[in-house]
Amino acid sequence: MTPLENEKQSVDEAFRAEPGFSEVEAYKTVCKTAVTSVIFAVLGLTAFLAQLFVVVPAMAIVFGIMALAAIRKYPDELVGKGAAKFGLVVGLLCLVSSIAMHSFIYATEVPDGYRRISFAELKPSRTSVNRPPERALDFDGQQVFVKGYVRPPSGKKNNLKSFIMVGDFGDCCFGGDPAATDLIAVKINSDDTVNYGYGLRRIGGVFKLNPNAMPADEKEIPGVYYEIEADYVR
């Protein structure tokens, strides 16, 4: 018998000598669904970063339930009940806590005197492709509050006093090609400045509509349809 075979036999004998060992346990396999639940549960902490990620702990719950059902159905073949319960419980805690946190932020984030708007409300209608919709006229001249991302400007990326804001994370950080109605030119009138980054920004100020503007170019801010003269930056 070779040294490698001797070592393997010794490990096998030591394993079989463990308390509670049974021949049945030696042939059980770890439930992959339980492992997946644990992974999603750990990643579920990202749900506190953005509302989009609340789906992650939800997946941990789904896979945890699936794993427990599979282990219950095949008790002589699968192990991982503890892992499945961990994924289920942690996923549930992350889901409930993150939804509560985002709900509280949503209910309290708009400063007094500002009207909440969204990029979805600025999208064109079917009859006005890539042109401001009629409802955008309602916002013109009003104090508005909107959330979005800083689109990477050319050259300077820190201490920005003006920048292009987009509503989609992909358009911000992964080279997307947003339509003219998906952009807002922001000019900060306060002492605040903004640095380019992946984080969500909250902007408040006077909304201005340029219905006759040419399609936007981040190098020429006056060319966009929408502008905000911001006095609130977070």
C-alpha positions in Angstrom: 0.0 0.0 0.0 1.4 3.4 -1.0 1.9 6.2 1.6 -0.9 8.1 0.0 -3.3 5.2 0.3 -2.2 4.7 4.0 -2.9 8.4 4.7 -6.3 8.1 3.1 -7.2 5.0 5.1 -6.1 6.7 8.3 -8.3 9.8 7.7 -11.2 7.5 6.8 -10.8 5.5 10.0 -10.5 8.6 12.1 -13.7 10.0 10.5 -15.6 6.8 11.2 -14.4 6.8 14.8 -16.1 10.2 15.4 -19.1 10.0 17.9 -22.4 9.7 16.2 -21.0 8.5 12.9 -23.1 6.1 10.9 -22.6 4.5 7.6 -25.7 6.3 6.3 -24.1 9.7 7.1 -21.1 8.8 5.0 -23.2 8.7 1.8 -25.2 11.9 2.4 -24.4 15.0 0.4 -24.7 18.7 1.3 -27.8 20.3 -0.1 -26.6 22.8 -2.7 -29.8 24.8 -2.3 -29.0 25.3 1.3 -25.5 26.6 0.4 -27.1 28.9 -2.1 -29.4 30.2 0.6 -26.5 31.0 2.9 -24.7 32.9 0.0 -27.8 35.0 -0.7 -28.2 35.7 3.0 -24.7 37.1 3.4 -25.1 39.1 0.2 -28.5 40.2 1.6 -26.7 43.0 3.6 -26.5 44.9 0.3 -30.3 45.4 0.6 -29.5 48.2 3.0 -27.5 50.1 0.3 -30.3 50.4 -2.3 -34.0 49.4 -2.7 -33.1 47.4 -5.8 -31.1 44.9 -3.7 -34.0 43.8 -1.5 -34.5 41.0 -4.0 -31.2 39.4 -2.7 -32.4 38.5 0.8 -35.7 37.5 -0.7 -33.8 34.9 -2.8 -32.2 33.7 0.4 -35.6 33.0 1.9 -36.8 31.2 -1.3 -33.7 29.0 -1.5 -33.9 28.3 2.3 -37.5 27.1 2.0 -36.6 25.0 -1.0 -33.7 23.5 0.8 -35.7 22.6 3.9 -38.3 21.0 1.7 -35.7 18.9 -0.1 -34.0 17.8 3.1 -37.3 16.8 4.6 -38.2 14.8 1.4 -34.8 13.1 1.2 -33.5 12.9 4.8 -31.3 9.9 4.0 -29.5 11.6 1.1 -29.2 15.3 2.0 -27.6 17.3 4.9 -27.6 21.0 5.5 -30.7 21.7 7.5 -28.8 24.1 9.8 -27.4 26.1 6.8 -30.9 26.3 5.3 -32.4 27.6 8.5 -29.5 30.2 8.7 -30.1 31.4 5.2 -33.9 31.6 5.8 -33.7 33.5 9.1 -30.9 35.9 8.1 -32.6 36.5 4.7 -35.9 37.3 6.5 -34.2 39.7 8.9 -32.4 41.5 6.1 -35.5 41.7 4.0 -37.8 43.1 6.8 -35.2 45.4 8.2 -34.1 46.9 4.8 -37.7 47.4 3.7 -38.5 49.2 7.0 -35.4 51.4 6.6 -36.1 52.3 3.0 -39.7 53.0 3.8 -38.7 55.4 6.6 -36.2 57.2 4.4 -38.8 57.6 1.6 -41.3 59.0 4.0 -38.9 61.6 5.5 -36.3 62.4 2.8 -38.2 65.2 1.0 -37.4 68.6 2.6 -40.3 70.9 3.4 -41.4 73.0 0.4 -40.2 70.6 -2.2 -42.2 68.4 -4.6 -41.0 64.9 -5.2 -40.6 64.0 -8.9 -39.0 61.0 -10.6 -37.3 60.4 -13.9 -40.2 58.1 -14.9 -42.5 61.2 -14.9 -40.1 63.0 -17.3 -40.1 60.2 -19.9 -41.8 61.0 -23.2 -45.2 59.7 -24.1 -45.9 57.5 -27.1 -46.8 60.5 -29.1 -43.8 62.6 -28.2 -40.8 60.2 -28.6 -37.6 61.7 -27.1 -39.4 65.0 -26.4 -40.6 66.3 -22.9 -44.1 65.0 -22.0 -46.8 67.5 -21.3 -46.7 66.7 -17.6 -43.2 68.1 -17.4 -44.7 71.6 -17.9 -46.3 71.2 -14.4 -42.9 71.1 -12.8 -41.5 74.1 -14.6 -40.5 76.8 -12.0 -41.4 74.6 -9.0 -39.2 73.5 -6.1 -38.6 69.8 -6.8 -36.8 66.9 -5.2 -35.4 64.1 -7.3 -33.0 61.2 -6.8 -30.5 60.0 -9.4 -26.9 59.3 -10.2 -24.0 61.6 -11.4 -23.1 60.8 -14.9 -19.3 60.7 -15.4 -18.2 64.1 -16.7 -15.3 64.7 -18.9 -12.1 65.7 -17.0 -12.9 67.0 -13.5 -14.8 64.5 -11.3 -14.4 66.1 -7.9 -15.9 69.2 -6.3 -18.4 69.6 -9.1 -20.7 72.6 -9.2 -22.6 71.4 -12.3 -23.1 67.9 -13.7 -25.5 65.7 -15.6 -27.9 63.6 -13.5 -29.4 60.3 -14.7 -32.0 58.1 -13.1 -30.6 54.7 -14.2 -27.5 53.1 -12.5 -26.5 51.6 -15.8 -26.5 55.0 -17.6 -24.4 56.4 -14.8 -21.7 53.9 -14.3 -21.7 51.3 -17.1 -21.5 53.4 -20.3 -25.3 53.5 -21.0 -26.7 55.8 -23.8 -29.6 57.6 -22.1 -32.1 59.6 -24.1 -32.3 63.3 -23.8 -35.4 63.0 -21.6 -33.4 60.8 -19.2 -31.0 63.6 -18.3 -31.2 66.5 -15.9 -28.5 69.3 -15.9 -27.9 70.2 -12.3 -26.3 73.6 -11.3 -25.5 74.0 -7.6 -26.2 77.4 -6.3 -25.3 76.7 -2.7 -21.8 76.1 -1.2 -22.2 72.4 -1.7 -20.2 70.4 -4.3 -20.6 66.9 -5.6 -18.0 64.2 -6.4 -18.6 61.6 -9.1 -19.4 58.2 -7.6 -21.8 55.2 -7.7 -24.0 56.4 -4.9 -27.5 57.7 -5.2 -27.8 61.5 -5.0 -30.7 63.5 -3.6 -31.1 66.9 -5.3 -33.6 69.7 -4.6 -34.1 73.0 -6.4 -36.0 74.9 -9.0 -36.9 72.9 -12.0 -36.6 74.4 -15.5 -37.9 73.1 -18.8 -36.2 73.8 -22.1 -38.8 72.4 -24.5 -36.8 73.5 -27.6 -33.4 72.3 -26.5 -31.3 70.1 -28.7 -30.4 66.5 -27.5 -28.2 66.7 -24.5 -24.4 66.6 -24.3 -22.8 66.4 -20.9 -20.1 68.9 -22.1 -22.8 71.5 -22.9 -25.2 71.7 -20.0 -27.5 74.3 -21.7 -28.4 71.7 -24.4 -30.6 69.5 -22.1 -34.3 69.6 -21.8 -34.4 69.6 -18.0 -32.4 71.7 -15.5 -32.4 72.1 -11.8 -30.9 75.0 -10.0 -30.1 73.2 -6.8 -29.9 74.5 -3.3 -30.3 71.1 -1.6 -27.7 68.4 -2.2 -27.3 65.1 -0.4 
